[in-house]
Amino acid sequence: MKINLIKTAIIAVGVSITSLSCSDDFVDTKFYQDVEQAPLKSLTEVESFERGMYTSMRASTYYGRDYGLYAEVRSDEMYSNGYAGYYNTVYNYTMTSADAYARDTYSQIYTAVGKANILINTDVNGIEGNASQKDAVRYHIGQAYALRAMFFFDLLKLYGQKYAGGNLGIVTPLKYDPKAKQARGTVAENEAQIEADFIKGLNMMQTYDISTTDPTFLGVNAVKALMSRFYLYKKDYAKVRSLVSEIADSYQVIPAASYKGSWSSTKQNNSIFELAVGVPGSNGTDSWGYMQNYNGYGNVVMDPSLYNSYSNNDVRKSIIEETDGEYYIYKYPNLEGTDNIKIVRIEEVLLNGVEAELNGGSLTTALDYYNRVITNRGLTAATTVNMSILKQERAKELVGEGLRLWDLFRWGDPVPRPAGVSTNIQLNAFPIPRAETDIAGTLIVSNPGYDN
């Protein structure tokens, strides 16, 4: 794949980008600016470039819509009803290597990787400014490491073969080199790189800490929360327990009275990391909420069995509506797509902690974390919790947030497929886009099971 970057002397806030095509190293992306890419020279440029990573993340082909919904329509808690033609190939396992979903999400995430790599490889000695400004740059480089870990993790889950009968992962480019060619690593190699990036990023951010409580700005606690998600995926429960214990008391579970309104509000006390959207960053009809709302496309809906599992006094029912015999969830209620995108909430982190404590930790701590969630949903405190209860609670609390498929995979639980579709396990991994594998001299091999 290949990266091709153009920028102005001072990059515009948000860094408007458009993805073109993959070539012979990792991403061919063009910044519609004026001058050829040069080294970043100031804290202002570094901060603007960092905001460009957030812009890439909130695109409709990544966190703005598609990435999270892939994990919902293939899960046991939601499905695609086929309205407006969205997600049919994903839901029905009929993708090919030319599929637009596989191609566009791949390209978009590697665009974000490319931006992270430019920040990571910035020469701090070449930055204009005083020592304090250079330390701030080091902090932002730490953020780029942590975000690159997140990007690689997201790519690995979607395109890696961990749950598809193989051991190949993804390409993990670590710097901008337009002539480089790189093959896919193994799943184990990818996981090691992700862990190394998270640790490097966290250490740098802690060393050069810029104190902030703004969840739209990646902070130290947000990195720890994302790491707890990664280590849960790896079943490294001891590290999950440690990370959760460090941040569990720093945030408040949204109380029942505020629950419904919290989804259309920004920077709530339960939010650890969210992407700022608003009118300037809105995806409109291409937004996450538009896919789930009845008055939008209403394409991704809740499974009736999950809806029926909620108690009548569970406040989470207040954001679910039955219309024409289907259940629509309104976690992103604004049809214009202006709602901030919730990347990680304390509720998820606490449930990560419950699972980790149930696997080699303290039942007392597991019950404490569990009750912090359910007692703020209008329910009575429990006297016990186990894995079966935890699995159901994750579904009820995190439905529609793009986590369920990965939960089912790591638990080894059945992943439902529509009647009559292929049962080939290789299709658990998305196809590597043909735009990658058709390039002359490429080292990237396809995922099997496609184009047969």
N, C-alpha and C positions, 0 to 999 in steps of 0.2 A: 504494500500500500504506500501511498505517497502523500505528503503534506505540502501544501503550497500556500504560504501565508503572506498577505499584504496588509499593511497597516499605515496609519498616519503617525506623525511624530508624537502626538498625544492621542491615544486610542479613545474613541467615543465611548461614553458610558454605555454598557450593555454589549458592545461590540457586535454589531449586526453581521450575521453570517448566513451563508447558504451553502449547503453541501452539493458538490458536483458529482464526482465519481471516484472510485478507488483506483489506485494505480499500484506502483511496485514497492511501496513499503507500508504505510498504515492509514493515511487519510488524505484525500485530495480536497482541501477545503480552501475557499477563498474569502478573505475579509474584504468587503467592498470599501476599501480605503485608497489612499493615494500613493504611498511609498512602499517599496519592498521591505519585508520584515527585517528589522534591525534589532539588536539587543535592547532590552528594556533599560532605561537610563534613570528613572526616577520613581519615587514611591507612588506618585500620582499615576504613572503608567502601570505600575504593578497592581495597584488597587483597581484600576479600570479593567485590566486584563482579567483579574479575578472575577469581577462582575460579569465578564464575558463567559466564564465557566457556568455561572448561574443561568445566564441566558440560554446556553446550550442545554442545560438540564431541564428547563421548563418548556422546551419545544414539544410539540404534540407527539412527535415520534419517540420521545423519551418520557420524563416524568410528567409532562403536561397532559398526557393521555395514555399512550399505547403501552408503555412498559408495565405499568401496574395492572392494566386490564388484561394483559396476556395471562398473568397469574391468577386472575379471577375467572375468566371464561373457561379455563381448563381445570377448575377446582370443583370441590363438592359444595361450595357455598353460593356460587353464581354461575350463570351461563349466558351465552349469546342467543338471543331470539331471532337473529338474522335480519332485524329491521334495518333498513337503509343500506344493507349489504356489508356492514362492518364486521370484521373478525370472523367471517365465515370460514376462511381457510385455516385460521388458527384453531377455532373451535372444532372443526371437522377433521383436523389433521390431514388436510389436502394441500399443504404448502409444497412449493417446488423451490429450487435454488434461485429462481427468478422472482420469488414472492416479494411484493413491495414491503410488507411488514418486516420480514427478515432483513431485507436490504437497507431500508431507511433507518431502522433502529440501530443496526450495526454501524452505519455511517455516522449517525448522530452521536452515539456514545464515543466513537473514536475521534470525532471532532472535539469533544470535551477532553479526551485524553491528550490530544495535540496541544490544547491550550494549557493543560496542566504541565505538560513536559516543557513548554517554553518558560513557564514560571519556575519550575524546579531547577532548570539549568541556567537560570539567571545568575550572572556573576555579581555578587553583592558588592565586591570591591569596585565594580564599574558604576554603581549607583551614585548619583549626585545627591549630596545632602550630608547631614551630620550623623553622629553615631546612633542617635535615637531613631532617625529615619531608616538607617540601615538595619537596625534591630527589628523595626516594623516590617521591613521587607523579608527578613528571615522568618518572621511569624507567618507572613503570607505564603512563603515557600512551604512552610510546614502545612498550611491549609491545602496547598496544591498536592502535597504527598498524600494527605488523608483523602482528598477527593479522588485522586487517581486510584487509590485503593478501592474506593467505592465504585468507580467506573469499571475497573477490572473485575470486581466481584459481580457486578450486574451483568457484564458480558459473559463471565464464566457460567453463571446460573442459566443464562438463556441459550448459549451456544456450546457450552462444554458438554462432555459426554459422561459426566459423573453418574447420571441416572439414566443413561441411554446405552448402557452396555459396552462402553469404551473407556479409554483413559486420556483422550486428547482434550485439551482445554482451548485456550485462545492465544492469540498473539499479544505479547506484552511489551510494546515499544517503550523505551525509557528515555528517549531523547528525540529531538527533531533531526532527522537525517533523510533527505529526499531521495537518496540513492540506496538506502539500506533495504535489504530483504531479510525477512525473518519468518521462521516457521512457527506453527502453533506449539506451545509448550504442553506438558502433561498437566493434568488436573493438580497433581501434587506440587509441581513447579509453580503453577499459577497461584495456588494457595499460599505458598511460601513467599512469593513476591507481594501478594496482597497484605499478608501479615507484616512483612518488612516495611512496606509503605505506611501502613497504619502506625506502626511503632515509631518510625522515623518522624512522621508528621506530628504525632502526639508529643514526642520529646521536644521537637523544635517549638511547638506552640506553647508548651509548658515553660520552656526556657525563656522565650521572648514574649511572654503573655501580654496580650492586649485585652484587659478585662472588659467583658461585654455581657449583657443579659439579653441582647437582641437575638431572637431565634432565627432571624433571616440572615444572620452572620455566623458562619461556621465557627463555633467555639470549642474549647477543650471538652466540655461535657457532651457536646454533639458527637465529637469523634469517639468518645468512650461509648456512647449509645450505639453508634454504627458498628463499633468493634464488638459489642455484645451480640449484635445480630449476626456478624460474621462468625464468631466463635460458637454461637448456637448452631449454625449451619454445619460447623466442623465437629460438633458434639464435644467441644472442649469446655465442659461445664464448670471446671474450677475457675477458668478465666472469666466466664460469664458471671459467676457469683461475685468475683472480685470487682469487676467493672460496675455491676448493678449496685453493689453496696456503696460504691463511691459517689453515685449520683442520685440514688433513690430518694433521698431526703431533700434534694435541691429543687424539686418541682412538686406541684400539687395536681392530683387527679381532679379533673373537672367535676364539680359537684352536680348532682342530678338537676338542680334548678337551672343550671347554666349550660347543661349539655347541648341542647338543641341549638342554642344561639352561638355556641363556640365554633360551630362549623362554618359560620359565615363571618366570624371575627378573626382578627389577626393578633399574633403575639400573645396568646393566652398563657396562663401559668403552667399548663401541661405541655406546651410546645417546646421541644428541644431543638429542632431544626426544621424550618419551613422555607419554601421558596417564595419570595415576594413576587406578586403578580400585579394586581391592580389593573387599571384600564390600559396603561402602556404595554404591559406584558401579556395581555389577555389573548388566549387562543380562540375565543369566540365559539363558533360551532365545532371547532376542532378540539375543544377542551374535554377534560376528564368528566366534568359534571354533565356536559351536554350528552355524553354517551349513556349516562345512567339515569337522567331525568326523563320522566314521561313526556313532558312538553318539549324536550329536545329530541334526540334520536331514539331515546329509550331502548338502547340496544343491549345493554348489559344489566341483567335483572337478578334478584335474589332467588335462590332455590326455596320453594315453599316449606320444605322440611326445616330449614334454618329459621325462617320466620316463625314457625309454629313452636320452636324451642324456647322462645323468649317468654318469660312470665308477663302477665298483664301489667304488673306494676314496674316493669323494667323500662326505664326512661329511654333506652335505645330504640324502643318501638316508635317513639315520637318522630323519628326521621325516616321511617319506612312507610310507604303508602301502597295500598292495593288498588290497582286501576286495571280494569278490563281483565281481571283474573291473574295479573302478574304483580310482583312486588318490586317496587322501585325504592332505592336507597338514596337519600339526599344528604350525603356528606359534603358534596360540592353543589350547593343549591342555586348558585347564581348562573343563569343560562348564558350570560355574557362571558363566563369563564374568568372572572376577576378574582375569585377566591384564591387565597394563598394555598400552595400545595404543601400538605403536611408530609414531610419526609420521615420524621420519627417523633413519637410522642412518649411521654413518661408511662402511659398505660402499656404500650408495647414493651418498654424496658422492664417494667415490673413483671409482666407475664414471662418475659425471658428469664427473669430471676426466679419465678415460681418453678419453671421447668428445670433450671439448673440446680435449684435447691432440692428438687425431688429426685435428682440424679446425683446422689453422693453428698448432699448438703444437709441443711436443717429443715425439718418439717415445720417447725415453729416459724422460721423465717419465710418459708414458702406460703404458709397460711396468712401471715401478716401482709405480704405483698398481694396475695389474692384478695384479701378482704379490703385492702385500700381501693381496689378497683370496684368490686361488686357493691360495696356499701355506698359508693357514690353513683350507683346506677338505680337506686331505689330498692335495693335488695337487702335482706337480712344477712348479717355476718355469718359466715360458715364456720363449722367446727372441725372440718377436715377438707383436704384437697388431695387429689391424686392425678395421674396423667390423663385419665379419661375425662375428668372434670376440666382439667387445664386445656385439653384439645378443644372441647366444646366452648370454653370461655374465649379462647383465641378467635374462634370463628365468630362469636357474637360481638366481641369488642372490636376486632380488626377487619371485619368484612368490608370489602370494597377498597381496601388500601394496598392491594398488590402483594400480599404476603402468603396467601393460603397455599398456592401450588408448591412453594418451596418448603412449607411446613409439612405437607403430605409426603413429599419426596424424602426429607430427612428422617421422618418417622417410619418410613417404609409402609405407609398406609396406602390403600387403594386410591388411584387417581381415576375418576370416572371418565369414560369416553362415550359420546353419543352412540346410540344403537347403529350397528352396521358399518362403523368406520374401522380403519385399520387398527389392529392391536400391536403393531410393530413397536417394540420398546425403543428402537433407535429414533423414533419420531418425538421422543421426549425432548430432544435437543432440536432447536431451530436449525434450519439449513444454513451453512455458510454461503453468503450471497455469491451468485455466479460472477458478479462483477469483480470479486476477489480471485476466484479460482481459475478464471479464464485468461488472466493476464499472463503473457509470455514470461517464462522463467520464474513464476511465482513458486514459493516454497509452501504455500498454504494448501492443505488438502481439504476435501469436502467432508461433511458429515454423511455417513452412509444412510441409505433408506430413502433417498430422494431421487427424482428424475428416472425412476426405473420403468 
